[in-house]
């Protein structure tokens, strides 16, 4: 991103020296913000937001001298900043990222309600915000993410013309946020651990309810189940193996019922269930792995139990 920043600076230098054809535009700035977003650096959100406000300042300072230079940030620019904050949220010492992303979303709504109709937040914007909460070390990240989902439905129900309807990616992001919330509880508090994962399971159940009520876009997929099963595999709760296995069995049953859906168990899923049983400390975990999972592994993945054990 530093190279991209230098190029934008050079464009301004040449513009100010008289070459009006080289003025940076919205594409220049959104590309620069995306460069920071994709850098995966801890300060990506701060950098992208600073560039946004630099862009706004440049628009106000040049609009009288050069009316042809329109640097008002568009939706892509704001979305790039939200995405950058979402990518910045992985640092366990940084709780600022989702709150900053949320402030950008509120700014979009203020501008939309002031008449800039093209700046209405959309499904992608909100899903990025949920993703930011999913990467946050905040202990209430799961609840915060679900609150965003509920806000999306309220706004969509109030005005179906808004492009803000939750989709599969939105729901998977909420499941992930609840699943990841278990990392931030006290390691010795299994009840809190289970509560967060039960909320993730409830969101999965809501997806099935909406799908079976006619919303075919919200059918859970392999990612939905893998996220939840993987979270149980990392839990120290004594029921973790049983919980993970129950979701695998549900997944298999749903696959049989709805073969047209993208819900076939994969290698990651089976290994996560095995790990869940091994981490649970249950005395029959080895039996569960070798007999029950071996049978299901053979049926759905086409590998025998010895291959599974060798990995």
Buried (B, 14 or more C-beta within 10 A) or exposed (E): BEEBBEBBEEBBEBBEEEEEEBBBEBEBBBBBBBBBBBBEBBBBBBBBBBBBEBBBEBBEEBBEEEEEBEBBBBBBBBBBBBBBBBBBBBBEEBBBBBBBBBEBBEBBEEBBEEEBEEBBBBBBBBBBBBBBBBBBBBBEBBBBBBBBBEBBEEBBEEEEEBEBBBBBBBBBBBBBBBBBBBBBBEEEEBEBBBBBBEBBBEBBEBBBEBBEEEBEEBBBBBBBBBBBBBBBBBBEBEBBBBBBBBBBBBBBEBBEEBEEBEBBBEEBBBBBBBBBBBBBEBEEBEEBBBEBBBEBBBEBBEBEBEEBEEE
